[in-house]
Amino acid sequence: MPELLLELRSEEIPARMQTRAAADLEKAVMKALLDAGFMPEGVKAFAGPRRLTLVADGLPARQPDRREEKKGPRVGAPEKAVEGFLKSAGLSSLDECEQREDKKGAYWVAVIDRKGSLTSDLIAGFVPDIVRGFSWPKSMRWGDGDLRWVRPLHSILCAFDGEVIPFEIDGVVAGDETQGHRFLAPDVIQARSFEAYAAALKKAKVVLDTDERKEMIAEDAATLCKAQGLELVEDQGLLNEVAGLAEWPVAMMGSFDEKFLTVPDEVLTASMRGHQKYFSVRDPKTGALANRFVYVANIEAPDGGKAMREGYERVLTARLSDAWFLYNQDLKTPLAQRLERLDQVTFFEGLGSVGDKARRIAALAEEIAPSVGADPDLAKRAAMLAKADLVTGMVYEFPELQGVMGRYYALAQGEPEDIANAIRDHYKPAGQDDEVPTAPVSVAVALADKIDTLTAFWAIDKKPTGSSDPFALRRAALGVIAVTLNNNIRQNLFHVFMPAFKNLESVHPDAVAAHLTHGSSLVEFFHDRLKVHLRERGSRHDHVDAVLEDSDGDLHDDLVLIVSRLDALEAFLKTDDGANLAAAYKRAGNILKAEEKKDGSPSDPQAVQEGALAEKEEKALFAALKDAEATAEKAVADEDFEAAMSALAKLRAPLDAFFEKVTVNADDAKLRANRLSLLARLTAATAKVADFSKLEG
């Protein structure tokens, strides 16, 4: 079947915008085709430095004929209503309409047969609309036209079934011409099919597919390194970026002076990656960086790249010289002497300076330290120095190295390794895939930093709202959760918040009052983040809800305890006893709700009169329930939730027999009330382990 080929060629498209632009073009064209009644076999878009390309396969030559029905006014409706209906339907009189009836009487219906349009005509209509309405993160106008595009649009290639689709957008006329590589093959290329188009571009030194460009870069770079006994430092983000900078990527290797290897590897990588888009190279024998780098050119140089390499090396030498100077200058000032400068840097309006924050997290880290097995003095010292590298020249130049440089400076200035590592690790985890600190001092400082940030913004009522989270508080909470669970730290959040809010009093006098007002909402916020964390690991939301509260309805704020209860509940529900007990609980709960709705008062679980139990099945259930209560209560107190679940599992058989043989809603009021209390006692017993009422089917 015929195919659609579309290319929009412009000046250079920023690499960071290309992937999204291809997806947006694909989505927009697919929607237009579906709206026209087509079902294409496939729609695929490609993005590169100078062009967006799309191919759609399996399109018919003509849109299918369609019959549309438009419901009109009632028979006998006012004349103006009839006129409006006829006008909207494109008809001249009611003679062209049908009369139909429903429960309310007769009404008019316009039946309109629409002949399908040529596919080429439809394409000529919707492509200009897509281009004019295309959404770029940043766009521009040029010349005298009104079109906005990421960069000036030079040409449009649009062909369907081997024929050019004629249309014009702001002076750019669609045709069948494009150009290859700007320098290597700038001549005009003609194509009216995707196969011919892709082949011609490849011949003209343009690789259309982004994944293919990435593969070329990765393979060529690895080969260059292997030839010298080195290995490429993998960097997927940089690979994605440079693949969007070159239509015909050519990997080459350069070198720099070995004296720069005295600078930390992270600084070398930041200089090469951030400023120049170079890949770092590692010596596998030492694990450290080598004085080599790989860069990606967009041209095959006639001299083999000699002049180009010299230029790249010259620019990088200047960058590394700056980094070497900053590093050695920073080493001259001990981190402890930089603390005064932190007082000159505002943390946030109403929350004091970064120096104030450093003192707060030092006090909180000292308090948290014993509960995580850390030395309080080391934790306090590490927290006090943790932010000091923010006022160094290196971190000013490379903000992404905060913490990393602090560790290097601390080690060089004689600080213990535990303190140095805590300075580096207290920002972790920065994301879902980041490492979680495990060293006790690092854990104490990481928790203190994140909890201080959360309580500080809660104190001034700057909580996240909807999708807005400008201070990354959700990430901070997830960080606390990850550190707590990964290190099995037993602590009650509400109690930890109290000293954090108290530390804020020096800059926010009402902080403790804010704790009493907002502390519980902060616990709820942690519960919301914990739900996200647990859902990502595969837990069901109703299972999580079932273990968030104790039997009195109060929120648990011990994260490890919550997860332990959840693990036991999930394992229990996977068994037949667990699944059947949950179903029986639901039945009991429904009966209790129905009866409560009748008389307005809940059944009392403590009101069961053993002497009033008439049937052997209810007597057996009561006996089993008493045994299960005692066992489960002790197991819960010992935090052995698996044993508690096992105790509840023994209720399955007597409960099944009870529902099979005993009529709960007996005619005798006293007998009915006693049986309802027995069911209420059952639900109360299970609530000590988990809230089964939260479980869905």
C-alpha positions as CSV (number, residue, x, y, z in Angstrom):
1,M,0.0,0.0,0.0
2,P,1.1,3.6,-0.5
3,E,3.3,5.4,2.1
4,L,3.7,8.9,3.3
5,L,7.2,10.4,3.5
6,L,7.7,13.7,5.3
7,E,10.9,15.6,6.1
8,L,11.2,19.0,7.8
9,R,14.8,20.3,7.3
10,S,16.1,23.2,9.3
11,E,19.1,24.7,10.9
12,E,20.6,22.7,13.8
13,I,18.1,21.3,16.2
14,P,19.4,21.2,19.8
15,A,20.3,17.6,20.7
16,R,18.2,17.7,23.9
17,M,15.0,18.5,21.9
18,Q,15.3,15.9,19.2
19,T,13.9,12.8,20.8
20,R,10.8,14.5,22.1
21,A,10.3,16.3,18.7
22,A,10.3,13.0,16.9
23,A,7.8,11.5,19.3
24,D,5.6,14.6,19.1
25,L,5.6,14.5,15.2
26,E,4.8,10.8,15.2
27,K,1.9,11.3,17.7
28,A,0.5,14.3,15.8
29,V,0.5,12.5,12.4
30,M,-0.9,9.3,13.8
31,K,-3.8,11.3,15.4
32,A,-4.5,13.1,12.1
33,L,-4.5,9.8,10.2
34,L,-6.8,8.1,12.7
35,D,-9.2,11.1,12.8
36,A,-9.4,10.8,9.0
37,G,-10.5,7.2,9.4
38,F,-7.2,5.5,8.4
39,M,-5.5,2.6,10.2
40,P,-1.8,2.9,9.1
41,E,0.3,-0.2,9.4
42,G,3.1,1.8,11.0
43,V,4.2,5.4,11.7
44,K,7.8,6.1,12.6
45,A,9.6,9.4,13.1
46,F,13.4,10.1,13.1
47,A,15.3,13.0,14.4
48,G,18.8,14.4,13.7
49,P,20.8,17.5,13.9
50,R,19.1,19.1,10.9
51,R,15.9,17.2,10.1
52,L,12.8,15.6,11.4
53,T,11.6,12.7,9.2
54,L,8.5,10.6,9.3
55,V,7.3,7.6,7.3
56,A,3.7,6.2,7.5
57,D,3.0,2.8,5.8
58,G,-0.1,1.1,4.7
59,L,-2.3,4.1,3.8
60,P,-5.1,3.8,1.2
61,A,-5.2,6.1,-1.8
62,R,-8.6,7.5,-0.7
63,Q,-10.4,8.0,2.5
64,P,-13.4,5.6,2.9
65,D,-16.9,6.9,2.2
66,R,-18.8,7.7,5.4
67,R,-22.4,8.0,6.5
68,E,-23.1,10.4,9.3
69,E,-26.3,10.9,11.2
70,K,-27.1,14.1,12.9
71,K,-30.0,14.2,15.4
72,G,-32.3,17.3,15.0
73,P,-35.2,18.9,16.7
74,R,-38.6,17.4,17.5
75,V,-41.2,17.3,14.8
76,G,-43.2,20.5,15.1
77,A,-40.3,22.4,16.7
78,P,-40.1,26.2,16.2
79,E,-39.0,27.3,12.7
80,K,-35.8,28.9,13.8
81,A,-34.7,25.7,15.5
82,V,-35.3,23.8,12.3
83,E,-33.5,26.4,10.2
84,G,-30.4,26.2,12.5
85,F,-30.4,22.4,12.3
86,L,-30.6,22.4,8.5
87,K,-27.8,24.9,8.2
88,S,-25.5,23.0,10.5
89,A,-26.2,19.8,8.5
90,G,-25.7,21.5,5.2
91,L,-29.2,20.7,4.0
92,S,-31.9,22.9,2.4
93,S,-35.2,21.4,3.6
94,L,-36.7,18.8,5.8
95,D,-37.5,16.7,2.8
96,E,-33.8,15.6,2.9
97,C,-34.2,14.4,6.5
98,E,-35.7,11.2,8.0
99,Q,-38.3,11.2,10.7
100,R,-37.8,8.8,13.7
101,E,-39.4,8.2,17.0
102,D,-38.3,7.5,20.6
103,K,-40.2,7.5,23.9
104,K,-40.6,11.3,23.8
105,G,-42.1,11.3,20.3
106,A,-41.0,12.0,16.7
107,Y,-37.8,13.9,15.8
108,W,-35.8,14.7,12.6
109,V,-32.5,13.1,11.6
110,A,-30.2,14.2,8.9
111,V,-28.5,11.3,7.2
112,I,-25.4,12.6,5.3
113,D,-23.4,10.6,2.9
114,R,-19.8,11.9,2.7
115,K,-17.6,10.8,-0.1
116,G,-14.1,10.0,1.0
117,S,-11.4,12.5,0.1
118,L,-8.1,11.7,-1.6
119,T,-5.5,10.8,0.9
120,S,-3.1,13.3,-0.7
121,D,-5.6,16.1,-0.2
122,L,-6.0,15.2,3.5
123,I,-2.2,15.2,4.0
124,A,-1.9,18.6,2.3
125,G,-4.4,19.8,4.8
126,F,-3.2,18.5,8.1
127,V,0.6,18.7,7.7
128,P,0.7,22.5,7.5
129,D,-1.5,22.6,10.7
130,I,0.9,20.2,12.5
131,V,3.9,22.3,11.5
132,R,2.3,25.6,12.5
133,G,1.1,24.2,15.8
134,F,4.2,22.2,16.7
135,S,5.3,22.7,20.3
136,W,9.0,23.2,20.9
137,P,10.5,24.0,24.3
138,K,12.0,27.1,22.7
139,S,11.1,28.4,19.2
140,M,11.9,31.4,17.0
141,R,10.6,33.5,14.1
142,W,12.8,34.7,11.2
143,G,12.4,36.9,8.2
144,D,8.9,38.3,7.6
145,G,6.9,35.2,8.3
146,D,4.8,34.2,11.2
147,L,5.9,30.6,11.5
148,R,7.7,29.6,14.7
149,W,10.1,26.7,14.6
150,V,13.1,25.6,16.7
151,R,15.5,27.1,14.0
152,P,14.8,28.5,10.5
153,L,13.0,25.9,8.4
154,H,14.7,25.5,5.0
155,S,12.8,22.9,3.1
156,I,9.9,20.4,3.3
157,L,9.9,17.1,1.5
158,C,6.5,15.5,1.3
159,A,5.5,12.7,-1.0
160,F,2.6,10.2,-1.0
161,D,2.5,7.1,-3.2
162,G,5.5,8.4,-5.2
163,E,3.9,11.8,-5.8
164,V,4.7,15.2,-4.3
165,I,2.0,16.6,-2.0
166,P,1.8,20.3,-2.9
167,F,1.4,22.8,-0.1
168,E,3.2,25.9,1.3
169,I,4.1,27.0,4.8
170,D,5.3,30.6,5.2
171,G,7.0,30.6,1.8
172,V,8.5,27.1,2.1
173,V,7.0,25.0,-0.7
174,A,6.8,21.3,-0.2
175,G,8.6,19.2,-2.8
176,D,10.8,16.1,-3.3
177,E,14.2,17.7,-2.5
178,T,16.5,17.7,0.4
179,Q,20.2,17.9,1.1
180,G,22.8,15.5,2.5
181,H,25.7,16.4,4.9
182,R,26.3,20.1,5.1
183,F,30.0,19.7,4.2
184,L,30.6,16.2,2.9
185,A,27.7,16.0,0.5
186,P,25.7,19.3,0.2
187,D,24.2,18.5,-3.2
188,V,20.5,18.3,-3.7
189,I,18.9,14.9,-3.2
190,Q,15.5,13.9,-4.8
191,A,13.4,11.2,-3.2
192,R,9.7,10.2,-3.2
193,S,9.9,7.0,-1.2
194,F,11.4,6.2,2.2
195,E,13.7,3.5,0.9
196,A,15.2,5.7,-1.8
197,Y,15.3,8.6,0.7
198,A,17.2,6.7,3.4
199,A,19.6,5.2,1.0
200,A,20.4,8.5,-0.6
201,L,21.0,10.1,2.7
202,K,23.3,7.3,3.8
203,K,25.3,7.8,0.6
204,A,25.3,11.6,1.3
205,K,26.9,11.0,4.7
206,V,23.7,11.3,6.8
207,V,22.7,8.6,9.3
208,L,19.0,9.0,9.8
209,D,18.4,6.7,12.8
210,T,19.6,8.0,16.2
211,D,20.2,4.5,17.5
212,E,22.4,3.7,14.6
213,R,24.4,6.9,15.2
214,K,24.8,5.9,18.9
215,E,26.0,2.4,17.9
216,M,28.5,3.9,15.5
217,I,29.9,6.2,18.2
218,A,30.1,3.5,20.9
219,E,31.7,0.9,18.7
220,D,34.3,3.3,17.1
221,A,35.2,4.8,20.5
222,A,35.6,1.4,22.1
223,T,37.8,0.2,19.2
224,L,40.1,3.3,19.5
225,C,40.5,2.7,23.3
226,K,41.1,-1.0,22.9
227,A,43.9,-0.4,20.4
228,Q,45.8,1.5,23.1
229,G,45.1,-0.9,26.0
230,L,42.5,1.5,27.5
231,E,38.7,1.4,27.9
232,L,36.0,4.0,27.4
233,V,34.2,5.3,30.4
234,E,30.5,4.6,29.5
235,D,28.3,7.7,29.7
236,Q,24.8,7.1,28.3
237,G,23.7,10.6,28.7
238,L,26.7,12.0,26.8
239,L,26.2,9.4,24.1
240,N,22.6,10.5,23.7
241,E,23.7,14.1,23.4
242,V,26.6,13.7,20.9
243,A,24.5,11.4,18.7
244,G,22.3,14.4,18.3
245,L,25.2,16.7,17.3
246,A,26.5,14.7,14.3
247,E,24.8,13.5,11.2
248,W,27.9,11.4,10.3
249,P,29.7,10.8,13.6
250,V,33.4,10.1,13.5
251,A,35.1,9.1,16.8
252,M,38.7,10.3,17.3
253,M,41.1,10.2,20.2
254,G,43.1,13.0,21.7
255,S,45.4,13.4,24.7
256,F,46.3,15.9,27.4
257,D,49.3,16.6,29.7
258,E,49.8,14.0,32.4
259,K,50.2,16.7,35.0
260,F,46.4,17.2,35.0
261,L,46.0,13.6,36.3
262,T,46.8,15.0,39.7
263,V,43.3,16.6,39.6
264,P,40.5,14.3,40.8
265,D,39.0,12.1,38.1
266,E,35.6,13.6,38.7
267,V,37.0,17.1,37.8
268,L,38.6,15.8,34.6
269,T,35.3,14.1,33.6
270,A,33.3,17.2,34.4
271,S,35.6,19.4,32.4
272,M,35.6,17.1,29.4
273,R,32.0,16.2,29.5
274,G,30.4,19.5,30.5
275,H,32.3,21.9,28.5
276,Q,33.6,19.9,25.5
277,K,31.3,16.8,25.1
278,Y,34.3,14.5,25.3
279,F,34.3,10.9,26.6
280,S,36.7,10.0,29.4
281,V,39.1,7.1,29.0
282,R,40.2,4.8,31.8
283,D,43.3,2.7,32.3
284,P,42.0,-0.7,33.3
285,K,45.3,-1.5,35.1
286,T,44.8,1.2,37.6
287,G,41.1,2.0,37.4
288,A,42.0,5.7,37.1
289,L,41.5,8.0,34.2
290,A,44.2,8.0,31.5
291,N,45.4,11.2,29.8
292,R,43.3,10.5,26.8
293,F,39.8,11.5,25.6
294,V,37.5,10.5,22.8
295,Y,35.6,13.2,20.9
296,V,33.0,12.9,18.1
297,A,33.4,15.0,14.9
298,N,30.7,15.5,12.3
299,I,33.2,15.2,9.4
300,E,35.8,13.0,7.8
301,A,38.8,15.2,7.8
302,P,41.1,14.9,4.8
303,D,44.2,15.0,7.0
304,G,43.0,12.2,9.2
305,G,41.9,14.7,11.8
306,K,45.3,16.0,12.7
307,A,44.4,19.7,12.7
308,M,41.1,19.0,14.3
309,R,42.8,17.0,17.1
310,E,45.2,19.7,17.8
311,G,42.4,22.2,18.1
312,Y,40.4,19.9,20.5
313,E,43.5,19.3,22.6
314,R,44.3,23.0,22.8
315,V,40.8,23.9,24.0
316,L,40.8,21.1,26.5
317,T,44.2,22.1,27.9
318,A,42.8,25.6,28.6
319,R,39.9,24.0,30.5
320,L,42.0,21.6,32.4
321,S,44.5,24.4,33.3
322,D,41.6,26.3,34.9
323,A,40.5,23.2,36.8
324,W,44.0,22.5,38.0
325,F,44.3,26.1,39.3
326,L,41.0,26.0,41.1
327,Y,41.7,22.7,42.7
328,N,45.1,23.8,44.0
329,Q,43.7,27.1,45.2
330,D,40.9,25.4,47.1
331,L,43.3,23.1,48.9
332,K,45.0,26.2,50.5
333,T,42.0,26.9,52.6
334,P,40.8,24.3,55.1
335,L,37.1,23.4,55.0
336,A,36.6,24.5,58.6
337,Q,37.8,28.0,57.7
338,R,35.1,28.3,55.0
339,L,32.2,28.0,57.4
340,E,32.1,31.7,58.0
341,R,31.4,32.3,54.3
342,L,28.4,29.9,54.5
343,D,26.8,32.5,56.8
344,Q,26.9,34.9,53.9
345,V,24.9,32.6,51.6
346,T,21.1,32.6,52.1
347,F,19.6,29.1,52.3
348,F,16.0,30.4,51.9
349,E,14.1,33.4,53.0
350,G,12.9,32.8,56.5
351,L,15.2,29.8,57.0
352,G,18.5,31.6,57.6
353,S,21.8,31.0,55.8
354,V,23.5,27.9,54.6
355,G,25.7,28.3,57.7
356,D,22.6,28.1,59.9
357,K,21.5,24.9,58.0
358,A,25.0,23.4,58.6
359,R,24.7,24.0,62.3
360,R,21.2,22.5,62.3
361,I,22.1,19.3,60.5
362,A,25.2,19.0,62.8
363,A,23.0,19.1,65.9
364,L,20.5,16.7,64.4
365,A,23.2,14.3,63.1
366,E,24.7,14.2,66.6
367,E,21.2,13.2,68.0
368,I,20.5,10.6,65.3
369,A,24.0,9.1,65.4
370,P,23.4,6.6,68.3
371,S,20.3,5.1,66.6
372,V,22.3,4.3,63.4
373,G,25.5,3.1,65.1
374,A,27.5,6.2,64.4
375,D,29.9,8.1,66.6
376,P,28.1,11.3,67.6
377,D,31.2,13.5,67.5
378,L,32.2,12.3,64.0
379,A,28.6,12.7,62.8
380,K,28.5,16.3,64.1
381,R,31.9,17.2,62.6
382,A,31.0,15.7,59.2
383,A,27.7,17.5,59.1
384,M,29.3,20.8,60.1
385,L,31.7,20.4,57.1
386,A,29.3,18.9,54.7
387,K,28.3,22.2,53.0
388,A,31.7,23.9,53.2
389,D,32.7,23.0,49.6
390,L,29.8,25.0,48.3
391,V,31.9,28.1,48.6
392,T,35.0,26.6,46.8
393,G,36.0,27.7,43.4
394,M,35.7,24.2,42.0
395,V,32.1,23.7,43.1
396,Y,31.2,27.2,41.9
397,E,32.5,26.2,38.4
398,F,31.0,22.7,38.6
399,P,28.0,22.6,40.9
400,E,27.4,18.9,40.2
401,L,30.6,18.2,42.1
402,Q,29.3,19.4,45.5
403,G,30.1,16.8,48.1
404,V,32.5,15.0,45.8
405,M,35.1,17.9,46.1
406,G,34.4,18.2,49.8
407,R,35.6,14.6,50.3
408,Y,38.8,15.3,48.4
409,Y,39.5,18.5,50.3
410,A,38.7,16.8,53.7
411,L,41.1,13.9,53.0
412,A,43.8,16.2,51.8
413,Q,43.4,18.3,55.0
414,G,43.7,15.3,57.3
415,E,40.0,14.6,58.2
416,P,39.1,11.0,59.0
417,E,37.9,8.9,56.1
418,D,34.4,8.5,57.8
419,I,34.0,12.2,57.8
420,A,35.2,12.7,54.3
421,N,32.9,10.0,52.9
422,A,30.0,11.4,54.8
423,I,30.6,14.8,53.1
424,R,30.4,13.1,49.7
425,D,27.5,10.8,50.5
426,H,25.1,13.0,52.5
427,Y,23.4,14.1,49.3
428,K,22.6,10.5,48.4
429,P,20.5,9.0,47.1
430,A,19.9,11.8,44.6
431,G,17.6,9.6,42.5
432,Q,15.9,6.2,42.2
433,D,19.0,4.5,40.8
434,D,21.6,6.3,43.0
435,E,23.6,4.5,45.7
436,V,22.2,4.6,49.3
437,P,24.7,5.4,52.0
438,T,25.5,2.5,54.4
439,A,28.4,3.8,56.5
440,P,27.0,4.9,59.9
441,V,28.4,8.4,59.9
442,S,27.2,9.0,56.3
443,V,23.8,7.6,57.2
444,A,23.4,10.0,60.1
445,V,24.4,13.1,58.1
446,A,22.3,12.1,55.1
447,L,19.2,11.6,57.2
448,A,19.9,14.9,59.1
449,D,20.3,16.9,56.0
450,K,17.1,15.6,54.3
451,I,15.0,15.8,57.5
452,D,16.2,19.4,58.2
453,T,15.2,20.4,54.7
454,L,11.7,18.8,55.0
455,T,11.0,20.2,58.5
456,A,12.3,23.6,57.4
457,F,9.9,24.0,54.5
458,W,7.1,22.5,56.5
459,A,7.7,25.1,59.2
460,I,7.2,27.9,56.7
461,D,4.3,26.1,55.0
462,K,6.0,25.6,51.6
463,K,4.7,22.1,51.0
464,P,4.5,20.5,47.6
465,T,1.2,21.1,45.9
466,G,-0.1,18.9,43.0
467,S,2.7,18.5,40.5
468,S,4.6,21.5,41.9
469,D,7.6,20.6,44.1
470,P,10.2,23.4,43.5
471,F,12.3,22.4,46.5
472,A,12.5,18.7,45.6
473,L,10.8,17.7,48.9
474,R,9.4,14.5,47.5
475,R,12.9,13.4,46.5
476,A,14.1,14.3,50.0
477,A,11.4,12.1,51.6
478,L,12.1,9.3,49.2
479,G,15.8,9.6,50.2
480,V,15.0,9.3,53.9
481,I,12.8,6.3,53.1
482,A,15.5,4.6,51.0
483,V,18.3,5.2,53.7
484,T,16.0,4.1,56.5
485,L,14.8,0.9,54.8
486,N,18.2,0.0,53.3
487,N,19.9,0.2,56.7
488,N,17.0,-1.2,58.7
489,I,16.9,1.9,60.9
490,R,14.3,1.8,63.7
491,Q,13.1,5.2,64.5
492,N,9.7,7.0,65.0
493,L,9.6,9.9,62.5
494,F,7.4,12.1,64.6
495,H,10.0,11.9,67.4
496,V,12.9,12.7,65.0
497,F,11.0,15.7,63.7
498,M,10.8,17.3,67.1
499,P,14.5,18.1,67.5
500,A,14.6,19.1,63.8
501,F,11.8,21.7,64.4
502,K,13.4,22.8,67.6
503,N,16.7,23.5,65.8
504,L,14.8,25.8,63.5
505,E,13.9,28.1,66.4
506,S,17.1,30.2,65.9
507,V,15.8,31.4,62.5
508,H,12.1,30.6,62.9
509,P,10.8,31.3,66.4
510,D,7.4,29.5,65.7
511,A,9.1,26.3,64.5
512,V,8.1,24.1,67.5
513,A,4.5,25.3,67.2
514,A,4.7,24.5,63.5
515,H,5.7,20.9,64.5
516,L,2.6,20.5,66.6
517,T,0.5,21.9,63.7
518,H,2.2,20.3,60.7
519,G,4.1,17.4,62.1
520,S,1.4,14.9,61.5
521,S,0.9,16.1,58.0
522,L,4.6,15.5,57.4
523,V,4.2,11.9,58.6
524,E,1.3,11.6,56.1
525,F,3.5,13.0,53.4
526,F,6.1,10.3,54.2
527,H,3.3,7.7,54.0
528,D,2.4,9.0,50.5
529,R,6.0,8.7,49.4
530,L,6.4,5.3,51.0
531,K,3.4,4.2,49.0
532,V,5.1,5.3,45.8
533,H,8.3,3.5,46.9
534,L,6.5,0.3,47.7
535,R,4.3,0.4,44.6
536,E,7.5,0.6,42.5
537,R,8.8,-2.5,44.1
538,G,5.5,-4.3,43.1
539,S,3.2,-4.0,46.2
540,R,-0.5,-3.3,45.8
541,H,-1.8,0.0,47.1
542,D,-4.6,-1.7,49.2
543,H,-2.0,-4.0,50.8
544,V,0.1,-0.9,51.8
545,D,-3.0,0.9,53.1
546,A,-3.8,-2.1,55.3
547,V,-0.6,-1.8,57.3
548,L,-0.2,2.0,57.7
549,E,-2.3,2.3,60.8
550,D,-2.4,0.5,64.2
551,S,-5.5,-1.1,65.6
552,D,-6.5,2.3,67.2
553,G,-6.4,4.0,63.8
554,D,-3.2,5.9,64.5
555,L,-0.6,6.2,61.7
556,H,2.6,4.1,62.2
557,D,5.7,6.3,61.7
558,D,8.2,3.5,61.9
559,L,9.0,2.8,58.3
560,V,10.8,-0.5,58.9
561,L,7.8,-1.7,61.0
562,I,5.4,-0.8,58.2
563,V,7.4,-2.8,55.6
564,S,7.7,-5.8,57.9
565,R,4.0,-5.9,58.4
566,L,3.5,-5.5,54.7
567,D,5.8,-8.3,53.8
568,A,4.0,-10.6,56.3
569,L,0.6,-9.6,55.0
570,E,1.6,-10.2,51.3
571,A,3.0,-13.6,52.1
572,F,-0.1,-14.5,54.1
573,L,-2.5,-13.5,51.4
574,K,-0.7,-15.6,48.8
575,T,-1.8,-18.7,50.8
576,D,-5.2,-20.3,50.6
577,D,-5.8,-19.7,54.3
578,G,-4.9,-16.0,53.9
579,A,-7.1,-15.5,50.8
580,N,-10.1,-17.3,52.4
581,L,-9.7,-15.5,55.7
582,A,-9.7,-12.2,53.9
583,A,-12.9,-13.1,52.0
584,A,-14.5,-14.3,55.3
585,Y,-13.4,-11.0,57.0
586,K,-15.1,-9.1,54.2
587,R,-18.3,-11.0,54.7
588,A,-18.2,-10.4,58.4
589,G,-17.5,-6.7,57.8
590,N,-20.4,-6.4,55.4
591,I,-22.8,-8.0,58.0
592,L,-21.6,-5.7,60.7
593,K,-21.9,-2.6,58.5
594,A,-25.4,-3.5,57.5
595,E,-26.6,-4.1,61.1
596,E,-24.9,-0.9,62.3
597,K,-26.7,1.0,59.6
598,K,-30.0,-0.3,60.9
599,D,-29.7,0.7,64.6
600,G,-26.9,3.3,64.3
601,S,-24.5,1.7,66.9
602,P,-21.6,-0.7,66.2
603,S,-21.4,-4.1,67.8
604,D,-19.2,-4.3,70.8
605,P,-16.3,-6.9,70.4
606,Q,-16.0,-7.2,74.2
607,A,-19.7,-8.0,74.7
608,V,-19.5,-11.6,73.7
609,Q,-21.2,-13.8,76.3
610,E,-19.7,-17.3,76.1
611,G,-22.7,-18.8,77.9
612,A,-25.1,-17.4,75.3
613,L,-23.3,-19.2,72.4
614,A,-25.8,-21.8,71.2
615,E,-24.4,-23.7,68.2
616,K,-21.2,-25.8,68.4
617,E,-19.8,-23.9,65.4
618,E,-20.0,-20.6,67.2
619,K,-18.5,-22.1,70.3
620,A,-15.7,-23.5,68.3
621,L,-15.1,-20.1,66.6
622,F,-15.0,-18.3,70.0
623,A,-12.5,-20.8,71.4
624,A,-10.3,-20.6,68.3
625,L,-10.6,-16.8,68.4
626,K,-9.4,-16.6,72.0
627,D,-6.4,-18.7,71.2
628,A,-5.6,-16.7,68.1
629,E,-5.9,-13.4,70.0
630,A,-3.4,-14.4,72.6
631,T,-0.9,-15.8,70.2
632,A,-1.3,-12.9,67.7
633,E,-1.0,-10.2,70.4
634,K,2.2,-11.7,71.7
635,A,3.6,-12.1,68.2
636,V,2.8,-8.5,67.3
637,A,4.4,-7.3,70.5
638,D,7.5,-9.2,69.5
639,E,7.2,-7.9,65.9
640,D,6.9,-11.4,64.6
641,F,4.2,-10.6,62.1
642,E,4.5,-14.0,60.3
643,A,3.6,-15.8,63.6
644,A,0.7,-13.4,64.0
645,M,-0.6,-14.2,60.5
646,S,-0.1,-17.9,61.2
647,A,-2.2,-17.6,64.3
648,L,-5.0,-15.8,62.4
649,A,-4.8,-18.5,59.7
650,K,-6.1,-21.1,62.2
651,L,-9.4,-19.2,62.2
652,R,-10.2,-20.2,58.7
653,A,-11.8,-23.6,59.3
654,P,-14.0,-22.6,62.3
655,L,-15.0,-19.4,60.5
656,D,-16.0,-21.3,57.4
657,A,-18.0,-23.7,59.5
658,F,-19.6,-20.8,61.4
659,F,-20.8,-19.1,58.2
660,E,-22.0,-22.4,56.8
661,K,-24.1,-23.6,59.8
662,V,-24.9,-20.5,61.9
663,T,-27.5,-17.8,61.1
664,V,-26.1,-14.6,62.3
665,N,-29.3,-12.6,62.0
666,A,-31.3,-14.9,64.2
667,D,-34.9,-14.0,65.2
668,D,-33.8,-13.9,68.9
669,A,-32.4,-10.4,69.5
670,K,-30.0,-11.4,72.2
671,L,-28.7,-14.3,70.2
672,R,-28.3,-12.0,67.1
673,A,-26.5,-9.4,69.2
674,N,-24.1,-12.0,70.7
675,R,-23.2,-13.3,67.3
676,L,-22.6,-9.8,65.9
677,S,-20.3,-9.2,68.8
678,L,-18.5,-12.4,68.0
679,L,-17.9,-11.1,64.4
680,A,-16.8,-7.7,65.8
681,R,-14.3,-9.5,68.0
682,L,-13.0,-11.3,64.9
683,T,-12.5,-8.0,63.0
684,A,-10.8,-6.4,66.1
685,A,-8.4,-9.4,66.4
686,T,-7.3,-9.1,62.7
687,A,-6.9,-5.3,63.0
688,K,-4.0,-5.8,65.4
689,V,-2.1,-7.3,62.5
690,A,-3.5,-5.5,59.5
691,D,-6.7,-3.6,58.5
692,F,-8.4,-6.2,56.4
693,S,-11.2,-3.8,55.6
694,K,-8.7,-1.9,53.3
695,L,-8.1,-5.0,51.1
696,E,-9.8,-5.0,47.8
697,G,-11.1,-8.1,46.0
